[in-house]
Amino acid sequence: MEESQKSNRKQFIKQTLYLVGFGALANSPVNVLAQTEPKRLKILHTNDWHSRIEPFPAIDKNYGGQGGAAVRASLIKKIRKESGELLLLDAGDIFQGTPYFNFYGGELEYKLMSEMGYDCVTLGNHDFDGGMDGLIKQMPHAKFDFVNANYDFSKTPLQGKIKPYKIYKKQGLKIGVFGLGIELKGLVPDKLFGNTVYHDPIAVANEVALMLKKEKKCDLVICLSHLGYKYKNNKVSDEVLATQTQNIDLILGGHTHTFLPEPIFYKNLINKSVCVNQVGWAGLQLGLLEYTFEPFVNTDAKPSSRLFSLTNTENV
């Protein structure tokens, strides 16, 4: 075999062993070649729940009878039973919006989300409405992780309680999840976020996503963003984040209460697809994305999606 042919063959094998979803197995060719079945991961997500424990009253002209924690919990239970292991995420603003928060300070929200089996959430601006001490008081009720990478809490009571990222192993895949938050100054009273320092989310995202993808060898990198989907000005948004970064596969957003009928796909700095999704507010919808990781197929994969509108009458 000519030297150029040998070189091409070696390069092909090298690329094959680093295909989407199986990069962590690159040093074990036998294991890689033995893996012939695709791996599938379902991701359920919400944002901007705003303490909507019960459905909207029937007389509400926009959302009468819709939403509520009970129907969401039933639907999640059904999907989990059908699909097995999945990832359940929230993009912030869990607190504030109904008297339940005023009376219980977020305790009920965290307890219900824990019962539903949430894996990870990020912080929205309204999650500071009870101050940092109020947030810390409710954290023992949360059986899930909190992530944010662009808030520096080192000089606040939240130091060590919010991680920049978490890595989950689901369906034989390694999933990196990190969080980004909107600038709190001018949006939240200073006394409620204290000495929290805000850092540029674009710079932070590029740094964290690179680490998760290259160093930690994550098969999928997800950003839980509370930046807002899109603005008319140059304010940092999920759209800006998607187009000005690398190594992020999926952005699950919040803050702008945007009802996207289906995910939007953008091209990042190196022309790779980034999926962006947001499911409105008040627990009215539950988003579902399914990724399929095919062995030996190096594609710019896009997930399939489904959107559930939650009502008391839905057959779950």
DABELRA-V227304 format. One record per residue. N is the residue number from 1. RES is the residue in one letter. SS is DSSP state (helix for helix, strand for strand, loop for the rest). PHI is phi as a letter, one per 20 degrees, with the letter a starting at -180 (999 if undefined). OMEGA is omega in whole degrees, -180 to 180 (none if undefined). Layout:
N	RES	SS	PHI	OMEGA
N	RES	SS	PHI	OMEGA
//
This chain:
1	M	loop	999	-180
2	E	loop	f	-176
3	E	helix	g	-180
4	S	helix	f	178
5	Q	helix	f	178
6	K	helix	f	-180
7	S	helix	f	179
8	N	helix	f	-180
9	R	helix	f	179
10	K	helix	f	180
11	Q	helix	f	179
12	F	helix	f	180
13	I	helix	f	-180
14	K	helix	f	179
15	Q	helix	f	-179
16	T	helix	g	-176
17	L	loop	f	178
18	Y	loop	d	-178
19	L	loop	f	-178
20	V	loop	g	175
21	G	loop	n	-175
22	F	loop	c	180
23	G	helix	g	-178
24	A	helix	f	-178
25	L	helix	e	-171
26	A	loop	f	-178
27	N	loop	e	-180
28	S	loop	c	-176
29	P	helix	g	-179
30	V	helix	f	180
31	N	helix	f	-179
32	V	helix	f	-178
33	L	helix	f	179
34	A	helix	f	-179
35	Q	loop	e	-177
36	T	loop	d	-179
37	E	loop	e	177
38	P	loop	f	175
39	K	strand	d	-177
40	R	strand	c	180
41	L	strand	c	174
42	K	strand	e	179
43	I	strand	c	174
44	L	strand	d	-177
45	H	strand	b	178
46	T	strand	c	174
47	N	loop	a	174
48	D	loop	l	179
49	W	loop	f	176
50	H	loop	l	171
51	S	loop	l	-180
52	R	loop	e	-177
53	I	loop	f	-179
54	E	loop	e	174
55	P	loop	f	173
56	F	loop	f	178
57	P	loop	g	-178
58	A	loop	g	-177
59	I	loop	e	179
60	D	loop	f	-172
61	K	loop	f	-179
62	N	loop	d	-171
63	Y	loop	c	-177
64	G	loop	g	178
65	G	loop	m	-176
66	Q	strand	e	177
67	G	loop	n	-179
68	G	loop	o	-176
69	A	helix	f	-174
70	A	helix	f	-178
71	V	helix	f	177
72	R	helix	f	179
73	A	helix	f	180
74	S	helix	f	-180
75	L	helix	f	178
76	I	helix	f	179
77	K	helix	f	180
78	K	helix	f	-180
79	I	helix	f	179
80	R	helix	f	179
81	K	helix	f	-179
82	E	helix	f	-169
83	S	helix	d	-176
84	G	loop	m	-175
85	E	loop	f	178
86	L	loop	b	180
87	L	strand	d	-177
88	L	strand	d	-169
89	L	strand	c	176
90	D	strand	b	-174
91	A	loop	d	168
92	G	loop	n	-171
93	D	loop	l	174
94	I	loop	f	-176
95	F	loop	e	167
96	Q	loop	m	175
97	G	loop	q	178
98	T	loop	c	179
99	P	helix	f	178
100	Y	helix	g	178
101	F	helix	f	-179
102	N	helix	f	-178
103	F	helix	e	-171
104	Y	helix	d	171
105	G	loop	m	180
106	G	loop	o	-179
107	E	helix	g	-177
108	L	helix	f	-180
109	E	helix	g	-178
110	Y	helix	f	179
111	K	helix	f	180
112	L	helix	f	179
113	M	helix	f	176
114	S	helix	f	177
115	E	helix	f	179
116	M	helix	f	177
117	G	loop	n	176
118	Y	loop	g	178
119	D	loop	e	-170
120	C	strand	b	176
121	V	strand	c	168
122	T	strand	d	-176
123	L	loop	e	170
124	G	loop	d	-179
125	N	helix	f	-179
126	H	helix	f	176
127	D	helix	f	174
128	F	helix	e	-174
129	D	loop	f	174
130	G	loop	e	-176
131	G	helix	m	180
132	M	helix	f	178
133	D	helix	f	177
134	G	helix	f	177
135	L	helix	f	180
136	I	helix	f	-180
137	K	helix	g	-177
138	Q	helix	e	-175
139	M	helix	g	177
140	P	loop	f	179
141	H	loop	e	-175
142	A	loop	d	176
143	K	loop	e	179
144	F	loop	b	-176
145	D	strand	e	174
146	F	strand	d	179
147	V	strand	c	169
148	N	loop	a	-176
149	A	loop	d	-176
150	N	loop	d	169
151	Y	strand	d	176
152	D	strand	e	-178
153	F	loop	d	-171
154	S	loop	f	180
155	K	loop	d	-179
156	T	loop	c	177
157	P	loop	f	-180
158	L	loop	e	-180
159	Q	loop	g	178
160	G	loop	n	-177
161	K	loop	e	179
162	I	loop	d	-180
163	K	strand	e	177
164	P	loop	f	-179
165	Y	strand	b	172
166	K	strand	c	178
167	I	strand	d	-179
168	Y	strand	d	174
169	K	strand	d	-177
170	K	strand	c	177
171	Q	loop	l	180
172	G	loop	m	-179
173	L	strand	d	179
174	K	strand	d	-172
175	I	strand	d	177
176	G	strand	e	-179
177	V	strand	c	175
178	F	strand	c	-176
179	G	strand	c	174
180	L	strand	c	-180
181	G	strand	c	179
182	I	loop	f	178
183	E	loop	f	-174
184	L	loop	e	-179
185	K	strand	g	-180
186	G	loop	n	179
187	L	loop	d	-179
188	V	strand	c	176
189	P	loop	g	-175
190	D	helix	g	-175
191	K	helix	f	-177
192	L	helix	e	178
193	F	helix	d	170
194	G	loop	l	-176
195	N	loop	e	176
196	T	loop	f	-179
197	V	strand	d	-180
198	Y	strand	e	176
199	H	loop	d	-179
200	D	loop	g	-176
201	P	helix	f	-179
202	I	helix	f	180
203	A	helix	f	180
204	V	helix	f	-179
205	A	helix	f	179
206	N	helix	f	-180
207	E	helix	f	-176
208	V	helix	f	-179
209	A	helix	f	177
210	L	helix	f	179
211	M	helix	f	-179
212	L	helix	f	-176
213	K	helix	f	-172
214	K	helix	e	-177
215	E	helix	e	-178
216	K	loop	e	176
217	K	loop	l	178
218	C	loop	f	178
219	D	loop	f	-179
220	L	strand	b	178
221	V	strand	d	-177
222	I	strand	d	173
223	C	strand	d	170
224	L	strand	e	-171
225	S	strand	d	169
226	H	strand	d	180
227	L	loop	e	-173
228	G	loop	o	-174
229	Y	loop	f	-172
230	K	loop	a	178
231	Y	loop	c	179
232	K	loop	f	178
233	N	loop	d	-176
234	N	loop	e	179
235	K	loop	g	-178
236	V	loop	f	-178
237	S	loop	c	176
238	D	helix	f	178
239	E	helix	f	178
240	V	helix	f	179
241	L	helix	g	-178
242	A	helix	f	-173
243	T	helix	e	-176
244	Q	loop	d	180
245	T	loop	c	173
246	Q	loop	c	170
247	N	loop	m	172
248	I	loop	e	179
249	D	loop	e	-172
250	L	strand	b	175
251	I	strand	d	176
252	L	strand	d	-168
253	G	strand	d	177
254	G	loop	b	174
255	H	loop	n	-177
256	T	loop	e	177
257	H	loop	l	-176
258	T	loop	e	175
259	F	strand	e	176
260	L	loop	e	-180
261	P	loop	f	176
262	E	loop	b	-179
263	P	loop	f	176
264	I	strand	d	-180
265	F	strand	d	178
266	Y	strand	c	173
267	K	strand	e	-179
268	N	loop	e	-175
269	L	loop	f	-180
270	I	loop	d	173
271	N	loop	m	174
272	K	loop	e	-178
273	S	strand	f	174
274	V	strand	c	180
275	C	strand	e	178
276	V	strand	c	178
277	N	strand	b	176
278	Q	loop	b	-172
279	V	strand	c	171
280	G	loop	m	-177
281	W	loop	a	172
282	A	loop	m	179
283	G	loop	m	-179
284	L	loop	f	-178
285	Q	strand	c	174
286	L	strand	c	-180
287	G	strand	e	176
288	L	strand	c	175
289	L	strand	c	177
290	E	strand	c	177
291	Y	strand	d	175
292	T	strand	d	180
293	F	strand	d	-178
294	E	loop	e	175
295	P	loop	f	174
296	F	loop	m	177
297	V	loop	c	-177
298	N	loop	e	-176
299	T	loop	d	174
300	D	loop	e	-167
301	A	loop	f	174
302	K	loop	c	-178
303	P	loop	f	167
304	S	strand	e	-175
305	S	strand	b	174
306	R	strand	b	-179
307	L	strand	c	179
308	F	strand	d	171
309	S	strand	e	-170
310	L	loop	e	175
311	T	strand	c	180
312	N	loop	f	-176
313	T	loop	e	-179
314	E	loop	f	180
315	N	loop	e	-180
316	V	loop	d	none
//
